[in-house]
């Protein structure tokens, strides 16, 4: 029987999809998720903490936000516009800006709001 | 190597996954899932009795000739419409897909997509007297998870369950392998807050050992697990869960569940109470209320969220069910905002092996500090099993 189980595992299951609700727990709850070595942006860490606190619990399920652990990845996602916080969907969808995010929660604090805007504003527009 | 690939192909063709259950069938008098499923907590492989029941009780007989008896319908409920000629091997193939439309009618935000949710095969091997020893396995297509980053190497092949089961006595059974966590109502809607809060969605199976005891008026399940061993070790959720149900007034059920899990990053404690009420002739009410407390290891942050689920199933004629789904969620009890999701649905089983379903969901956020726009979506679902 054990031979059968080993065969079953080796042949059929190795390499199978293993994604679960917990797959991005390190990004959501760990404190080493921000890629500071490759992203020296001094404002990103504070902004990412805001995103992690208010956004990722839903956007991890519906999109890939928990994996955007550097400014470069956020730029690739088109959720932010470099140097332009007002035109960035990440900001203008906020309740603070008249949008409806985060859904099911209140507006984020003024300090958190400003941390997001500062981070985006300071990213050079190529 | 060629023979292994051939074996793999054969297994894939013959062997499934329907990790969904229909606890509302208490409306047909089934208080326990064990009658129809190999897993006593529902979902997954159907027993021969479960397959026959899906043909003779659940599905409409509008498309069968009047001369065809219920016994004849049951006789073609086996794999590929055949009655099994041996006791050992049972196979099943499943497909479930749907058209999902978000923000219907919105010129700016409407999105439509077809999702092949499941296309897989299941193999069950029965051994011993009265099939008291059995092996259940499934493998097949699963869509790439939406939350998975692009760089994550996620296959589109998945096994959602593979386990061994032993019925030591008619009342006591043990199961070992990859299974759903034993917790709460295993409703079909994997986006239900009762399943997302507790991480018991369609992709949250774990490796472990579960024990099940059933008596005349009650049953108990206990599950110890080491996480999904195919995942990275640091995110594997280890822990235990238990669920007990008791029959009340001879045809309804009430139940309690608890679950404690932990990995390197977060500890979770969930507990809930649920009920399944038999309204007769296939109609039923399901309800669950629960709470999940989380504590992140790194930040030492504790949070508690609460959810509620209320579903009604009304069966006007055989094969047809009108559903109402009402859900409530408070992600953080220290904050005031909460979310309510409501929606009607129609579920139709025109013939055995086929389910058609239409759901509408409205999600509304209640926040004393701001007003937000309602979210709407609908889905048209097809489910076929052979």
Interface residues (C-beta under 8 A of the other chain):
Chain A: X1 X8 X11 X12 X13 X15 X16 X17 X18 X19 X20 X21 X22 X23 X24 X25 X26 X28 X29 X30 X31 X57 X60 X61 X62 X63 X64 X66 X67 X95 X100 X103 X104 X105 X106 X107
Chain B: X4 X7 X8 X11 X137 X139 X142 X144 X145 X146 X147 X148 X149 X150 X151 X152 X154 X155 X156 X157 X158 X159 X162 X164 X196 X199 X201 X203 X204 X205 X228 X230 X231 X234 X235 X236 X237 X263 X264 X265 X266 X296 X297 X298 X299 X329 X331 X332 X335 X336 X337 X338 X339 X363 X365 X367 X368 X369 X370 X372 X373 X375
